[in-house]
Amino acid sequence: MDITITNEQENISILHLSGALDGQTYRELVTAAQGVLTGGAKNILIDMSELTFISSAGLVALHVTALISRGEAMPNLDQGWTALKSVGTSREGGMQKHVKLLNPRKEIVDVLEMVGFSLFFEIFTDKDKALKSFS
């Protein structure tokens, strides 16, 4: 997977993902999210238009990105199922205010809906609307 980072506005970073978000690449997303948040971004828009596959490890990476954007502790990614089970924490937190998704392919949307992530990640098809939603 490749990640390109752009900054559209002073406190919004866009992470452009291409390829597969899986067990081999999920740490790259977490590292990129940590980097932009440490660098001053308050909001992250994840552009999934070129993402071709997402596994359970990729779902964990989305969850962890949401947690750290809210200032919460990052679960130990080496503990696999424990990190995935902590997804319930995000559900209790409601819709994510600081992490939103842009243009996922239908196959990716199907996975997000199947696991319930569409209940707490806003999904946009229009970049301008997505950026304005952070205001």
PAGUNU-943547 format. One record per atom (N, C-alpha, C): residue number from 1; residue in one letter; z, y, x; atom name. Coordinates in steps of 0.02 Angstrom, whole numbers, plus 50000, padded with zeros to 5 digits. Each point is the difference from the previous one (the first is absolute). Layout:
+-----+------+-------+-------+-------+------+
! seq ! type !    pz !    py !    px ! atom !
+-----+------+-------+-------+-------+------+
! NUM !    A !     Z !     Y !     X !   CA !
...
+-----+------+-------+-------+-------+------+
This chain:
+-----+------+-------+-------+-------+------+
! seq ! type !    pz !    py !    px ! atom !
+-----+------+-------+-------+-------+------+
!   1 !    M ! 50000 ! 49941 ! 50043 !    N !
!   1 !    M ! 50000 ! 50059 ! 49957 !   CA !
!   1 !    M ! 50000 ! 50062 ! 50044 !    C !
!   2 !    D ! 49964 ! 50050 ! 49978 !    N !
!   2 !    D ! 50000 ! 50065 ! 50034 !   CA !
!   2 !    D ! 50034 ! 50050 ! 49955 !    C !
!   3 !    I ! 50037 ! 50046 ! 50031 !    N !
!   3 !    I ! 50033 ! 50055 ! 49964 !   CA !
!   3 !    I ! 49979 ! 50065 ! 50032 !    C !
!   4 !    T ! 49974 ! 50045 ! 49959 !    N !
!   4 !    T ! 49984 ! 50067 ! 50022 !   CA !
!   4 !    T ! 50047 ! 50047 ! 49961 !    C !
!   5 !    I ! 50027 ! 50049 ! 50035 !    N !
!   5 !    I ! 50047 ! 50046 ! 49969 !   CA !
!   5 !    I ! 49970 ! 50070 ! 49998 !    C !
!   6 !    T ! 50002 ! 50030 ! 49940 !    N !
!   6 !    T ! 49980 ! 50070 ! 49993 !   CA !
!   6 !    T ! 50055 ! 50037 ! 49964 !    C !
!   7 !    N ! 50003 ! 50065 ! 50012 !    N !
!   7 !    N ! 50049 ! 50043 ! 49968 !   CA !
!   7 !    N ! 49963 ! 50051 ! 49958 !    C !
!   8 !    E ! 50005 ! 49993 ! 49934 !    N !
!   8 !    E ! 49965 ! 50044 ! 49954 !   CA !
!   8 !    E ! 50038 ! 50065 ! 49988 !    C !
!   9 !    Q ! 50064 ! 49994 ! 49995 !    N !
!   9 !    Q ! 50043 ! 50057 ! 49989 !   CA !
!   9 !    Q ! 50060 ! 49992 ! 50047 !    C !
!  10 !    E ! 50039 ! 50052 ! 50006 !    N !
!  10 !    E ! 50052 ! 49999 ! 50051 !   CA !
!  10 !    E ! 50050 ! 49943 ! 49993 !    C !
!  11 !    N ! 50013 ! 49976 ! 49941 !    N !
!  11 !    N ! 50051 ! 49948 ! 49993 !   CA !
!  11 !    N ! 49972 ! 49934 ! 49971 !    C !
!  12 !    I ! 49933 ! 49993 ! 50001 !    N !
!  12 !    I ! 49969 ! 49939 ! 49974 !   CA !
!  12 !    I ! 49955 ! 49969 ! 50053 !    C !
!  13 !    S ! 50013 ! 49937 ! 50016 !    N !
!  13 !    S ! 49957 ! 49963 ! 50045 !   CA !
!  13 !    S ! 49963 ! 49947 ! 49959 !    C !
!  14 !    I ! 49937 ! 49990 ! 50017 !    N !
!  14 !    I ! 49961 ! 49948 ! 49968 !   CA !
!  14 !    I ! 49989 ! 49945 ! 50052 !    C !
!  15 !    L ! 50020 ! 49939 ! 49981 !    N !
!  15 !    L ! 49988 ! 49942 ! 50042 !   CA !
!  15 !    L ! 49940 ! 49963 ! 49971 !    C !
!  16 !    H ! 49945 ! 50001 ! 50036 !    N !
!  16 !    H ! 49938 ! 49967 ! 49978 !   CA !
!  16 !    H ! 50000 ! 49930 ! 50029 !    C !
!  17 !    L ! 50004 ! 49949 ! 49957 !    N !
!  17 !    L ! 50002 ! 49931 ! 50022 !   CA !
!  17 !    L ! 49931 ! 49968 ! 49992 !    C !
!  18 !    S ! 49981 ! 49961 ! 50049 !    N !
!  18 !    S ! 49938 ! 49961 ! 49993 !   CA !
!  18 !    S ! 50012 ! 49930 ! 50029 !    C !
!  19 !    G ! 49972 ! 49950 ! 49965 !    N !
!  19 !    G ! 50010 ! 49931 ! 50021 !   CA !
!  19 !    G ! 50053 ! 49966 ! 49958 !    C !
!  20 !    A ! 50036 ! 49954 ! 50030 !    N !
!  20 !    A ! 50050 ! 49960 ! 49965 !   CA !
!  20 !    A ! 50070 ! 50021 ! 50019 !    C !
!  21 !    L ! 50043 ! 50009 ! 49949 !    N !
!  21 !    L ! 50071 ! 50014 ! 50010 !   CA !
!  21 !    L ! 50036 ! 49934 ! 49988 !    C !
!  22 !    D ! 50018 ! 49967 ! 50054 !    N !
!  22 !    D ! 50027 ! 49933 ! 49995 !   CA !
!  22 !    D ! 50054 ! 49988 ! 50052 !    C !
!  23 !    G ! 50017 ! 49937 ! 50012 !    N !
!  23 !    G ! 50053 ! 49983 ! 50046 !   CA !
!  23 !    G ! 49986 ! 50021 ! 50072 !    C !
!  24 !    Q ! 49938 ! 50010 ! 50017 !    N !
!  24 !    Q ! 49982 ! 50022 ! 50068 !   CA !
!  24 !    Q ! 50002 ! 50075 ! 50008 !    C !
!  25 !    T ! 49996 ! 50037 ! 49944 !    N !
!  25 !    T ! 49991 ! 50073 ! 50005 !   CA !
!  25 !    T ! 50052 ! 50042 ! 49964 !    C !
!  26 !    Y ! 50044 ! 49969 ! 49962 !    N !
!  26 !    Y ! 50046 ! 50040 ! 49958 !   CA !
!  26 !    Y ! 50044 ! 50046 ! 50039 !    C !
!  27 !    R ! 50019 ! 49981 ! 50061 !    N !
!  27 !    R ! 50043 ! 50043 ! 50040 !   CA !
!  27 !    R ! 49965 ! 50065 ! 50020 !    C !
!  28 !    E ! 49933 ! 49998 ! 50004 !    N !
!  28 !    E ! 49962 ! 50060 ! 50016 !   CA !
!  28 !    E ! 50009 ! 50053 ! 49947 !    C !
!  29 !    L ! 50001 ! 49980 ! 49937 !    N !
!  29 !    L ! 50010 ! 50048 ! 49945 !   CA !
!  29 !    L ! 50070 ! 50029 ! 50004 !    C !
!  30 !    V ! 50050 ! 49958 ! 50010 !    N !
!  30 !    V ! 50069 ! 50024 ! 50005 !   CA !
!  30 !    V ! 50007 ! 50049 ! 50058 !    C !
!  31 !    T ! 49971 ! 49983 ! 50057 !    N !
!  31 !    T ! 50004 ! 50044 ! 50059 !   CA !
!  31 !    T ! 49965 ! 50066 ! 49988 !    C !
!  32 !    A ! 49942 ! 49998 ! 49967 !    N !
!  32 !    A ! 49964 ! 50062 ! 49985 !   CA !
!  32 !    A ! 50041 ! 50044 ! 49952 !    C !
!  33 !    A ! 50029 ! 49968 ! 49949 !    N !
!  33 !    A ! 50041 ! 50038 ! 49952 !   CA !
!  33 !    A ! 50061 ! 50032 ! 50035 !    C !
!  34 !    Q ! 50033 ! 49961 ! 50042 !    N !
!  34 !    Q ! 50057 ! 50028 ! 50037 !   CA !
!  34 !    Q ! 49978 ! 50059 ! 50043 !    C !
!  35 !    G ! 49942 ! 49994 ! 50031 !    N !
!  35 !    G ! 49975 ! 50053 ! 50043 !   CA !
!  35 !    G ! 49986 ! 50065 ! 49963 !    C !
!  36 !    V ! 49967 ! 49996 ! 49943 !    N !
!  36 !    V ! 49985 ! 50062 ! 49963 !   CA !
!  36 !    V ! 50063 ! 50030 ! 49970 !    C !
!  37 !    L ! 50047 ! 49958 ! 49979 !    N !
!  37 !    L ! 50062 ! 50027 ! 49972 !   CA !
!  37 !    L ! 50042 ! 50033 ! 50055 !    C !
!  38 !    T ! 50002 ! 49969 ! 50058 !    N !
!  38 !    T ! 50036 ! 50030 ! 50057 !   CA !
!  38 !    T ! 49966 ! 50065 ! 50022 !    C !
!  39 !    G ! 49934 ! 50002 ! 49992 !    N !
!  39 !    G ! 49962 ! 50059 ! 50019 !   CA !
!  39 !    G ! 50003 ! 50057 ! 49950 !    C !
!  40 !    G ! 50035 ! 49991 ! 49945 !    N !
!  40 !    G ! 50011 ! 50055 ! 49953 !   CA !
!  40 !    G ! 49969 ! 49991 ! 49931 !    C !
!  41 !    A ! 49960 ! 49949 ! 49990 !    N !
!  41 !    A ! 49972 ! 49989 ! 49933 !   CA !
!  41 !    A ! 50056 ! 49980 ! 49952 !    C !
!  42 !    K ! 49996 ! 50023 ! 49939 !    N !
!  42 !    K ! 50049 ! 49981 ! 49949 !   CA !
!  42 !    K ! 49968 ! 49952 ! 49950 !    C !
!  43 !    N ! 49933 ! 49999 ! 49999 !    N !
!  43 !    N ! 49964 ! 49960 ! 49951 !   CA !
!  43 !    N ! 49943 ! 49962 ! 50035 !    C !
!  44 !    I ! 49987 ! 49940 ! 49974 !    N !
!  44 !    I ! 49948 ! 49957 ! 50029 !   CA !
!  44 !    I ! 49954 ! 49978 ! 49944 !    C !
!  45 !    L ! 49935 ! 50012 ! 50009 !    N !
!  45 !    L ! 49949 ! 49974 ! 49956 !   CA !
!  45 !    L ! 49965 ! 49944 ! 50038 !    C !
!  46 !    I ! 50001 ! 49940 ! 49973 !    N !
!  46 !    I ! 49969 ! 49943 ! 50033 !   CA !
!  46 !    I ! 49931 ! 49988 ! 49969 !    C !
!  47 !    D ! 49949 ! 50016 ! 50039 !    N !
!  47 !    D ! 49931 ! 49991 ! 49977 !   CA !
!  47 !    D ! 49980 ! 49928 ! 50012 !    C !
!  48 !    M ! 49990 ! 49963 ! 49945 !    N !
!  48 !    M ! 49985 ! 49929 ! 50003 !   CA !
!  48 !    M ! 49926 ! 49985 ! 49985 !    C !
!  49 !    S ! 49958 ! 50050 ! 50001 !    N !
!  49 !    S ! 49930 ! 49990 ! 49981 !   CA !
!  49 !    S ! 49964 ! 49951 ! 50045 !    C !
!  50 !    E ! 50021 ! 49993 ! 50062 !    N !
!  50 !    E ! 49969 ! 49953 ! 50046 !   CA !
!  50 !    E ! 50044 ! 49939 ! 50015 !    C !
!  51 !    L ! 50054 ! 49993 ! 49963 !    N !
!  51 !    L ! 50044 ! 49942 ! 50008 !   CA !
!  51 !    L ! 49968 ! 49941 ! 49962 !    C !
!  52 !    T ! 49990 ! 49945 ! 50035 !    N !
!  52 !    T ! 49964 ! 49943 ! 49970 !   CA !
!  52 !    T ! 50046 ! 49944 ! 49978 !    C !
!  53 !    F ! 50063 ! 50000 ! 50023 !    N !
!  53 !    F ! 50046 ! 49945 ! 49984 !   CA !
!  53 !    F ! 50071 ! 50024 ! 50010 !    C !
!  54 !    I ! 50046 ! 49976 ! 49957 !    N !
!  54 !    I ! 50071 ! 50013 ! 50010 !   CA !
!  54 !    I ! 50038 ! 49935 ! 49987 !    C !
!  55 !    S ! 50044 ! 49982 ! 50046 !    N !
!  55 !    S ! 50041 ! 49940 ! 49993 !   CA !
!  55 !    S ! 50071 ! 50020 ! 49982 !    C !
!  56 !    S ! 50043 ! 49951 ! 49994 !    N !
!  56 !    S ! 50071 ! 50015 ! 49986 !   CA !
!  56 !    S ! 50030 ! 50042 ! 50055 !    C !
!  57 !    A ! 49979 ! 49990 ! 50062 !    N !
!  57 !    A ! 50025 ! 50041 ! 50055 !   CA !
!  57 !    A ! 49976 ! 50072 ! 49992 !    C !
!  58 !    G ! 49940 ! 50010 ! 49974 !    N !
!  58 !    G ! 49976 ! 50067 ! 49986 !   CA !
!  58 !    G ! 50039 ! 50034 ! 49945 !    C !
!  59 !    L ! 50021 ! 49960 ! 49951 !    N !
!  59 !    L ! 50042 ! 50027 ! 49946 !   CA !
!  59 !    L ! 50068 ! 50022 ! 50028 !    C !
!  60 !    V ! 50026 ! 49961 ! 50046 !    N !
!  60 !    V ! 50063 ! 50019 ! 50033 !   CA !
!  60 !    V ! 49991 ! 50066 ! 50037 !    C !
!  61 !    A ! 49943 ! 50009 ! 50033 !    N !
!  61 !    A ! 49987 ! 50062 ! 50037 !   CA !
!  61 !    A ! 49998 ! 50060 ! 49952 !    C !
!  62 !    L ! 49970 ! 49992 ! 49942 !    N !
!  62 !    L ! 50000 ! 50054 ! 49950 !   CA !
!  62 !    L ! 50071 ! 50016 ! 49978 !    C !
!  63 !    H ! 50038 ! 49948 ! 49987 !    N !
!  63 !    H ! 50069 ! 50008 ! 49978 !   CA !
!  63 !    H ! 50041 ! 50036 ! 50053 !    C !
!  64 !    V ! 49994 ! 49978 ! 50062 !    N !
!  64 !    V ! 50038 ! 50031 ! 50054 !   CA !
!  64 !    V ! 49980 ! 50073 ! 50009 !    C !
!  65 !    T ! 49935 ! 50014 ! 49993 !    N !
!  65 !    T ! 49977 ! 50070 ! 50004 !   CA !
!  65 !    T ! 50034 ! 50043 ! 49947 !    C !
!  66 !    A ! 50005 ! 49973 ! 49940 !    N !
!  66 !    A ! 50035 ! 50036 ! 49946 !   CA !
!  66 !    A ! 50073 ! 50011 ! 50017 !    C !
!  67 !    L ! 50033 ! 49949 ! 50025 !    N !
!  67 !    L ! 50071 ! 50006 ! 50018 !   CA !
!  67 !    L ! 50011 ! 50054 ! 50053 !    C !
!  68 !    I ! 49962 ! 49998 ! 50054 !    N !
!  68 !    I ! 50012 ! 50048 ! 50054 !   CA !
!  68 !    I ! 49980 ! 50071 ! 49979 !    C !
!  69 !    S ! 49952 ! 50006 ! 49953 !    N !
!  69 !    S ! 49982 ! 50067 ! 49977 !   CA !
!  69 !    S ! 50057 ! 50031 ! 49960 !    C !
!  70 !    R ! 50043 ! 49958 ! 49971 !    N !
!  70 !    R ! 50058 ! 50024 ! 49963 !   CA !
!  70 !    R ! 50062 ! 50007 ! 50044 !    C !
!  71 !    G ! 49992 ! 49987 ! 50064 !    N !
!  71 !    G ! 50056 ! 50005 ! 50046 !   CA !
!  71 !    G ! 50046 ! 49940 ! 50001 !    C !
!  72 !    E ! 49977 ! 49944 ! 49971 !    N !
!  72 !    E ! 50040 ! 49939 ! 49999 !   CA !
!  72 !    E ! 49990 ! 49960 ! 50063 !    C !
!  73 !    A ! 50046 ! 49955 ! 50012 !    N !
!  73 !    A ! 49996 ! 49956 ! 50059 !   CA !
!  73 !    A ! 49943 ! 49951 ! 49991 !    C !
!  74 !    M ! 49966 ! 49987 ! 50055 !    N !
!  74 !    M ! 49946 ! 49952 ! 49999 !   CA !
!  74 !    M ! 50029 ! 49929 ! 50005 !    C !
!  75 !    P ! 49978 ! 49955 ! 49955 !    N !
!  75 !    P ! 50024 ! 49931 ! 50006 !   CA !
!  75 !    P ! 49972 ! 49968 ! 50064 !    C !
!  76 !    N ! 50032 ! 49948 ! 50023 !    N !
!  76 !    N ! 49977 ! 49964 ! 50059 !   CA !
!  76 !    N ! 49937 ! 49961 ! 49983 !    C !
!  77 !    L ! 49944 ! 50022 ! 50027 !    N !
!  77 !    L ! 49936 ! 49969 ! 49984 !   CA !
!  77 !    L ! 49994 ! 49929 ! 50025 !    C !
!  78 !    D ! 50040 ! 49982 ! 50050 !    N !
!  78 !    D ! 49998 ! 49932 ! 50026 !   CA !
!  78 !    D ! 50033 ! 49949 ! 49954 !    C !
!  79 !    Q ! 50033 ! 50024 ! 49947 !    N !
!  79 !    Q ! 50034 ! 49954 ! 49955 !   CA !
!  79 !    Q ! 49958 ! 49982 ! 49939 !    C !
!  80 !    G ! 49936 ! 50015 ! 50003 !    N !
!  80 !    G ! 49952 ! 49977 ! 49950 !   CA !
!  80 !    G ! 50021 ! 50007 ! 49928 !    C !
!  81 !    W ! 50022 ! 49945 ! 49970 !    N !
!  81 !    W ! 50017 ! 49999 ! 49929 !   CA !
!  81 !    W ! 50055 ! 50049 ! 49982 !    C !
!  82 !    T ! 50046 ! 50012 ! 50045 !    N !
!  82 !    T ! 50054 ! 50048 ! 49986 !   CA !
!  82 !    T ! 49970 ! 50070 ! 49990 !    C !
!  83 !    A ! 49952 ! 50017 ! 50043 !    N !
!  83 !    A ! 49967 ! 50065 ! 49992 !   CA !
!  83 !    A ! 49961 ! 50004 ! 49935 !    C !
!  84 !    L ! 49967 ! 49945 ! 49982 !    N !
!  84 !    L ! 49961 ! 49999 ! 49938 !   CA !
!  84 !    L ! 50045 ! 50003 ! 49939 !    C !
!  85 !    K ! 50057 ! 49965 ! 50004 !    N !
!  85 !    K ! 50047 ! 50002 ! 49943 !   CA !
!  85 !    K ! 50030 ! 50069 ! 49990 !    C !
!  86 !    S ! 50002 ! 50041 ! 50052 !    N !
!  86 !    S ! 50028 ! 50067 ! 49993 !   CA !
!  86 !    S ! 49953 ! 50046 ! 49961 !    C !
!  87 !    V ! 49942 ! 49975 ! 49980 !    N !
!  87 !    V ! 49955 ! 50040 ! 49959 !   CA !
!  87 !    V ! 50033 ! 50022 ! 49936 !    C !
!  88 !    G ! 50047 ! 49962 ! 49974 !    N !
!  88 !    G ! 50037 ! 50019 ! 49941 !   CA !
!  88 !    G ! 50033 ! 50068 ! 50007 !    C !
!  89 !    T ! 50017 ! 50018 ! 50061 !    N !
!  89 !    T ! 50030 ! 50065 ! 50013 !   CA !
!  89 !    T ! 49952 ! 50056 ! 49979 !    C !
!  90 !    S ! 49936 ! 49992 ! 50014 !    N !
!  90 !    S ! 49952 ! 50051 ! 49981 !   CA !
!  90 !    S ! 49992 ! 50004 ! 49925 !    C !
!  91 !    R ! 50003 ! 49944 ! 49967 !    N !
!  91 !    R ! 49994 ! 50001 ! 49927 !   CA !
!  91 !    R ! 50057 ! 50040 ! 49969 !    C !
!  92 !    E ! 50059 ! 49992 ! 50029 !    N !
!  92 !    E ! 50057 ! 50038 ! 49974 !   CA !
!  92 !    E ! 49992 ! 50075 ! 50013 !    C !
!  93 !    G ! 49963 ! 50017 ! 50052 !    N !
!  93 !    G ! 49989 ! 50070 ! 50017 !   CA !
!  93 !    G ! 49947 ! 50033 ! 49957 !    C !
!  94 !    G ! 49965 ! 49962 ! 49959 !    N !
!  94 !    G ! 49948 ! 50029 ! 49957 !   CA !
!  94 !    G ! 49937 ! 50016 ! 50038 !    C !
!  95 !    M ! 49958 ! 50042 ! 49968 !    N !
!  95 !    M ! 49936 ! 50019 ! 50029 !   CA !
!  95 !    M ! 50011 ! 50036 ! 50067 !    C !
!  96 !    Q ! 49962 ! 49981 ! 50049 !    N !
!  96 !    Q ! 50006 ! 50030 ! 50067 !   CA !
!  96 !    Q ! 49974 ! 50072 ! 49999 !    C !
!  97 !    K ! 50039 ! 50045 ! 50026 !    N !
!  97 !    K ! 49981 ! 50071 ! 50001 !   CA !
!  97 !    K ! 49963 ! 50019 ! 50064 !    C !
!  98 !    H ! 50013 ! 49963 ! 50054 !    N !
!  98 !    H ! 49975 ! 50020 ! 50066 !   CA !
!  98 !    H ! 49945 ! 49955 ! 50028 !    C !
!  99 !    V ! 49985 ! 49946 ! 49966 !    N !
!  99 !    V ! 49946 ! 49955 ! 50022 !   CA !
!  99 !    V ! 49956 ! 49984 ! 49939 !    C !
! 100 !    K ! 49935 ! 50014 ! 50006 !    N !
! 100 !    K ! 49953 ! 49987 ! 49946 !   CA !
! 100 !    K ! 49939 ! 49966 ! 50029 !    C !
! 101 !    L ! 49963 ! 49966 ! 49956 !    N !
! 101 !    L ! 49943 ! 49960 ! 50021 !   CA !
! 101 !    L ! 49935 ! 50031 ! 49974 !    C !
! 102 !    L ! 49948 ! 49996 ! 50041 !    N !
! 102 !    L ! 49935 ! 50029 ! 49983 !   CA !
! 102 !    L ! 49945 ! 49947 ! 50005 !    C !
! 103 !    N ! 49960 ! 49995 ! 49948 !    N !
! 103 !    N ! 49939 ! 49961 ! 49998 !   CA !
! 103 !    N ! 50004 ! 49926 ! 50022 !    C !
! 104 !    P ! 50050 ! 49964 ! 49978 !    N !
! 104 !    P ! 49999 ! 49928 ! 50018 !   CA !
! 104 !    P ! 49943 ! 49965 ! 49963 !    C !
! 105 !    R ! 49970 ! 49950 ! 50032 !    N !
! 105 !    R ! 49949 ! 49959 ! 49967 !   CA !
! 105 !    R ! 50031 ! 49961 ! 49943 !    C !
! 106 !    K ! 49958 ! 49976 ! 49955 !    N !
! 106 !    K ! 50025 ! 49963 ! 49942 !   CA !
! 106 !    K ! 50043 ! 49940 ! 50021 !    C !
! 107 !    E ! 49979 ! 49964 ! 50052 !    N !
! 107 !    E ! 50039 ! 49941 ! 50022 !   CA !
! 107 !    E ! 50070 ! 50020 ! 50023 !    C !
! 108 !    I ! 50005 ! 50058 ! 50032 !    N !
! 108 !    I ! 50065 ! 50025 ! 50024 !   CA !
! 108 !    I ! 50042 ! 50022 ! 49940 !    C !
! 109 !    V ! 49969 ! 50036 ! 49953 !    N !
! 109 !    V ! 50036 ! 50021 ! 49939 !   CA !
! 109 !    V ! 50026 ! 49939 ! 49963 !    C !
! 110 !    D ! 49960 ! 49947 ! 49996 !    N !
! 110 !    D ! 50022 ! 49939 ! 49966 !   CA !
! 110 !    D ! 50064 ! 49972 ! 50032 !    C !
! 111 !    V ! 50002 ! 50000 ! 50066 !    N !
! 111 !    V ! 50060 ! 49975 ! 50036 !   CA !
! 111 !    V ! 50059 ! 50046 ! 49986 !    C !
! 112 !    L ! 49989 ! 50065 ! 50005 !    N !
! 112 !    L ! 50055 ! 50049 ! 49988 !   CA !
! 112 !    L ! 50028 ! 49992 ! 49930 !    C !
! 113 !    E ! 49956 ! 49991 ! 49951 !    N !
! 113 !    E ! 50022 ! 49991 ! 49931 !   CA !
! 113 !    E ! 50036 ! 49933 ! 49991 !    C !
! 114 !    M ! 49975 ! 49948 ! 50031 !    N !
! 114 !    M ! 50029 ! 49933 ! 49993 !   CA !
! 114 !    M ! 50073 ! 49999 ! 50025 !    C !
! 115 !    V ! 50014 ! 50036 ! 50053 !    N !
! 115 !    V ! 50068 ! 49999 ! 50028 !   CA !
! 115 !    V ! 50043 ! 50057 ! 49973 !    C !
! 116 !    G ! 49972 ! 50043 ! 49958 !    N !
! 116 !    G ! 50039 ! 50054 ! 49970 !   CA !
! 116 !    G ! 50002 ! 50064 ! 50040 !    C !
! 117 !    F ! 49962 ! 50005 ! 50054 !    N !
! 117 !    F ! 50001 ! 50061 ! 50040 !   CA !
! 117 !    F ! 49970 ! 50059 ! 49964 !    C !
! 118 !    S ! 49956 ! 49987 ! 49951 !    N !
! 118 !    S ! 49970 ! 50056 ! 49963 !   CA !
! 118 !    S ! 50051 ! 50036 ! 49957 !    C !
! 119 !    L ! 50059 ! 49970 ! 49992 !    N !
! 119 !    L ! 50053 ! 50032 ! 49962 !   CA !
! 119 !    L ! 50037 ! 50053 ! 50040 !    C !
! 120 !    F ! 49995 ! 49997 ! 50066 !    N !
! 120 !    F ! 50036 ! 50050 ! 50039 !   CA !
! 120 !    F ! 49959 ! 50034 ! 50055 !    C !
! 121 !    F ! 49936 ! 49984 ! 50005 !    N !
! 121 !    F ! 49954 ! 50037 ! 50043 !   CA !
! 121 !    F ! 49946 ! 50031 ! 49956 !    C !
! 122 !    E ! 49993 ! 50066 ! 50001 !    N !
! 122 !    E ! 49946 ! 50032 ! 49963 !   CA !
! 122 !    E ! 49935 ! 49984 ! 50036 !    C !
! 123 !    I ! 49949 ! 49982 ! 49962 !    N !
! 123 !    I ! 49935 ! 49984 ! 50027 !   CA !
! 123 !    I ! 49950 ! 50051 ! 49975 !    C !
! 124 !    F ! 49964 ! 50032 ! 50047 !    N !
! 124 !    F ! 49952 ! 50052 ! 49984 !   CA !
! 124 !    F ! 49930 ! 49980 ! 50021 !    C !
! 125 !    T ! 49950 ! 50025 ! 49964 !    N !
! 125 !    T ! 49931 ! 49991 ! 50019 !   CA !
! 125 !    T ! 49969 ! 50066 ! 50023 !    C !
! 126 !    D ! 50037 ! 50054 ! 49992 !    N !
! 126 !    D ! 49977 ! 50067 ! 50019 !   CA !
! 126 !    D ! 50048 ! 50028 ! 50052 !    C !
! 127 !    K ! 49972 ! 50014 ! 50059 !    N !
! 127 !    K ! 50041 ! 50024 ! 50056 !   CA !
! 127 !    K ! 50035 ! 50067 ! 49985 !    C !
! 128 !    D ! 49964 ! 50047 ! 49969 !    N !
! 128 !    D ! 50030 ! 50065 ! 49985 !   CA !
! 128 !    D ! 50058 ! 49993 ! 49951 !    C !
! 129 !    K ! 49992 ! 49959 ! 49949 !    N !
! 129 !    K ! 50054 ! 49988 ! 49953 !   CA !
! 129 !    K ! 50060 ! 49967 ! 50034 !    C !
! 130 !    A ! 49986 ! 49954 ! 50044 !    N !
! 130 !    A ! 50053 ! 49967 ! 50037 !   CA !
! 130 !    A ! 50039 ! 50050 ! 50042 !    C !
! 131 !    L ! 49965 ! 50043 ! 50036 !    N !
! 131 !    L ! 50033 ! 50051 ! 50041 !   CA !
! 131 !    L ! 50041 ! 50048 ! 49958 !    C !
! 132 !    K ! 49973 ! 50021 ! 49944 !    N !
! 132 !    K ! 50035 ! 50047 ! 49956 !   CA !
! 132 !    K ! 50062 ! 49968 ! 49970 !    C !
! 133 !    S ! 50000 ! 49934 ! 49992 !    N !
! 133 !    S ! 50057 ! 49966 ! 49969 !   CA !
! 133 !    S ! 50063 ! 50004 ! 50042 !    C !
! 134 !    F ! 49993 ! 50016 ! 50063 !    N !
! 134 !    F ! 50060 ! 50006 ! 50043 !   CA !
! 134 !    F ! 50035 ! 50067 ! 49989 !    C !
! 135 !    S ! 49969 ! 50047 ! 49967 !    N !
! 135 !    S ! 50030 ! 50067 ! 49990 !   CA !
! 135 !    S ! 50057 ! 49998 ! 49951 !    C !
+-----+------+-------+-------+-------+------+
